[in-house]
Amino acid sequence: MATVLNTNGAELPIPEVRNKDNFKCAILTAAWNPEITHALRDGAVATLRSAGVNDDKILLYDVPGTVELVNAAATILRHKECDAIIMIGCVIRGDTPHFDYVCQHTVQGIATLNAKGEAPVIFGVLTVENLQQAIDRAGGVLGNKGSEAAVAAIEMSNLHKQICTAHS
């Protein structure tokens, strides 16, 4: 079984996708800090591929920034386009309260979307103090949080299918 390194230093198994032929996952990537967000996105894509998901079932969308991830995810959910959504972003603390506003908006937005239960929306957003912390978590010494987000997307999509099957 294939694995990814998680930020705790442990190997995280990549789960098998239930109903692999119909599984579709959107990855939304914020444009800010592209050297980090693209590495996270690439980690998520590689993990989905390792799980056997075909490229035509991995939908990649770019958004201007982390705040816009919530709107894009809501649009995808409204169109019932995907079994899971991964939100990729990187917010690095600066000298102003902007960091707090962006993080708060994004966390509240994803919580609201997930509470609806339509499809899992996975938080693949780094909220870090400095660039080095982001590098360490985007394929560096602490693994790739994008890969971890893809594992969570598969696990939650599988759970949704299990629950829906049990209650149909």
C-alpha positions as CSV (number, residue, x, y, z in Angstrom):
1,M,0.0,0.0,0.0
2,A,1.3,3.4,-0.9
3,T,1.8,6.0,1.8
4,V,2.6,9.7,2.3
5,L,4.6,11.3,5.0
6,N,2.4,13.3,7.4
7,T,3.6,16.3,9.5
8,N,4.0,14.1,12.6
9,G,6.7,12.2,10.7
10,A,4.6,9.0,10.4
11,E,3.6,7.2,7.2
12,L,0.0,7.8,6.3
13,P,-1.5,5.0,4.1
14,I,-3.3,6.2,0.9
15,P,-6.8,4.6,1.1
16,E,-8.5,2.9,-1.8
17,V,-11.3,5.0,-3.4
18,R,-14.8,3.4,-3.3
19,N,-16.4,3.5,-6.7
20,K,-13.2,4.7,-8.3
21,D,-14.7,5.0,-11.8
22,N,-17.1,7.7,-10.7
23,F,-15.0,9.5,-8.1
24,K,-14.3,13.1,-9.0
25,C,-12.3,15.5,-6.9
26,A,-11.8,19.3,-7.3
27,I,-8.6,20.9,-6.1
28,L,-8.9,24.7,-5.7
29,T,-5.5,26.5,-5.5
30,A,-5.0,30.0,-4.3
31,A,-2.6,32.1,-6.4
32,W,-0.8,33.8,-3.4
33,N,2.5,32.1,-2.5
34,P,2.5,30.0,-5.6
35,E,5.8,28.3,-4.8
36,I,4.0,26.8,-1.8
37,T,0.5,26.3,-3.1
38,H,1.6,24.7,-6.3
39,A,3.7,22.2,-4.3
40,L,0.7,21.4,-2.2
41,R,-1.5,21.0,-5.2
42,D,1.1,18.8,-6.9
43,G,1.2,16.6,-3.7
44,A,-2.6,16.3,-3.7
45,V,-2.6,15.3,-7.4
46,A,0.1,12.8,-6.9
47,T,-1.7,11.2,-4.0
48,L,-5.0,11.0,-5.9
49,R,-3.1,9.4,-8.8
50,S,-1.5,6.9,-6.4
51,A,-5.0,6.0,-5.2
52,G,-5.9,5.2,-8.9
53,V,-7.9,8.4,-9.7
54,N,-7.6,9.2,-13.4
55,D,-6.4,12.7,-14.4
56,D,-9.8,13.5,-16.0
57,K,-11.4,13.0,-12.6
58,I,-9.1,15.5,-10.9
59,L,-10.4,19.0,-11.6
60,L,-8.0,21.8,-11.1
61,Y,-9.1,25.4,-10.5
62,D,-7.1,28.4,-9.6
63,V,-8.5,31.3,-7.5
64,P,-6.9,34.7,-6.7
65,G,-6.4,34.1,-3.0
66,T,-7.3,32.0,0.1
67,V,-10.5,34.0,0.8
68,E,-11.8,33.1,-2.6
69,L,-11.4,29.4,-2.0
70,V,-14.7,29.4,0.0
71,N,-16.7,30.9,-2.9
72,A,-15.2,28.6,-5.5
73,A,-16.0,25.5,-3.3
74,A,-19.6,26.7,-2.7
75,T,-20.0,27.0,-6.5
76,I,-18.8,23.5,-7.1
77,L,-21.1,22.2,-4.3
78,R,-24.0,24.0,-5.8
79,H,-23.4,22.3,-9.1
80,K,-22.9,18.9,-7.4
81,E,-19.9,18.4,-9.6
82,C,-17.5,16.5,-7.2
83,D,-17.3,13.9,-4.5
84,A,-14.7,15.9,-2.6
85,I,-13.1,19.3,-2.7
86,I,-9.6,20.2,-1.6
87,M,-8.9,23.8,-0.8
88,I,-5.2,24.7,-1.1
89,G,-3.8,27.9,0.2
90,C,-0.9,29.4,2.2
91,V,-1.3,32.3,4.5
92,I,1.9,33.6,6.1
93,R,1.6,35.9,9.1
94,G,2.7,39.5,8.5
95,D,2.8,42.7,10.4
96,T,-0.9,43.5,10.1
97,P,-4.1,41.7,11.2
98,H,-4.8,40.7,7.6
99,F,-3.5,37.1,8.5
100,D,-6.2,36.8,11.2
101,Y,-9.0,38.0,8.9
102,V,-8.1,35.7,6.1
103,C,-7.7,32.7,8.3
104,Q,-10.9,33.4,10.2
105,H,-13.0,33.9,7.0
106,T,-11.6,30.7,5.5
107,V,-12.1,28.5,8.5
108,Q,-15.7,29.8,9.1
109,G,-16.4,29.4,5.4
110,I,-15.2,25.8,5.2
111,A,-17.0,24.9,8.4
112,T,-20.3,26.3,7.0
113,L,-19.8,24.3,3.7
114,N,-19.0,21.1,5.6
115,A,-21.9,21.5,7.9
116,K,-24.3,21.2,4.9
117,G,-23.0,17.7,4.3
118,E,-23.2,17.8,0.6
119,A,-19.6,16.7,-0.1
120,P,-16.4,16.9,2.0
121,V,-14.5,20.1,1.7
122,I,-10.9,19.6,2.9
123,F,-8.8,22.3,4.5
124,G,-5.5,22.2,2.8
125,V,-4.5,25.7,3.8
126,L,-1.3,26.4,5.5
127,T,-1.5,29.1,8.2
128,V,2.1,29.7,9.2
129,E,4.4,32.2,10.9
130,N,7.0,32.3,8.1
131,L,8.0,31.0,4.7
132,Q,10.3,28.3,6.2
133,Q,7.3,26.7,8.0
134,A,5.4,26.7,4.7
135,I,8.3,25.1,2.8
136,D,8.7,22.4,5.5
137,R,5.0,21.5,5.0
138,A,4.9,21.7,1.2
139,G,7.1,18.8,0.4
140,G,9.9,19.6,2.9
141,V,11.0,17.8,6.1
142,L,7.4,17.7,7.4
143,G,5.8,16.1,4.4
144,N,3.2,17.6,2.2
145,K,-0.1,18.8,3.6
146,G,-1.5,18.7,0.1
147,S,-1.0,14.9,0.1
148,E,-2.5,14.7,3.5
149,A,-5.5,16.7,2.3
150,A,-6.0,14.2,-0.6
151,V,-6.0,11.3,1.8
152,A,-8.6,13.1,3.9
153,A,-10.7,13.8,0.8
154,I,-10.7,10.1,-0.2
155,E,-11.5,8.9,3.4
156,M,-14.3,11.4,3.8
157,S,-15.7,10.6,0.3
158,N,-15.7,6.9,1.2
159,L,-17.5,7.7,4.4
160,H,-20.1,9.7,2.6
161,K,-20.7,6.8,0.2
162,Q,-20.9,4.3,3.1
163,I,-23.4,6.5,5.0
164,C,-25.5,7.1,1.9
165,T,-25.6,3.4,1.0
166,A,-26.6,2.5,4.6
167,H,-29.5,4.9,4.5
168,S,-30.9,4.3,1.0
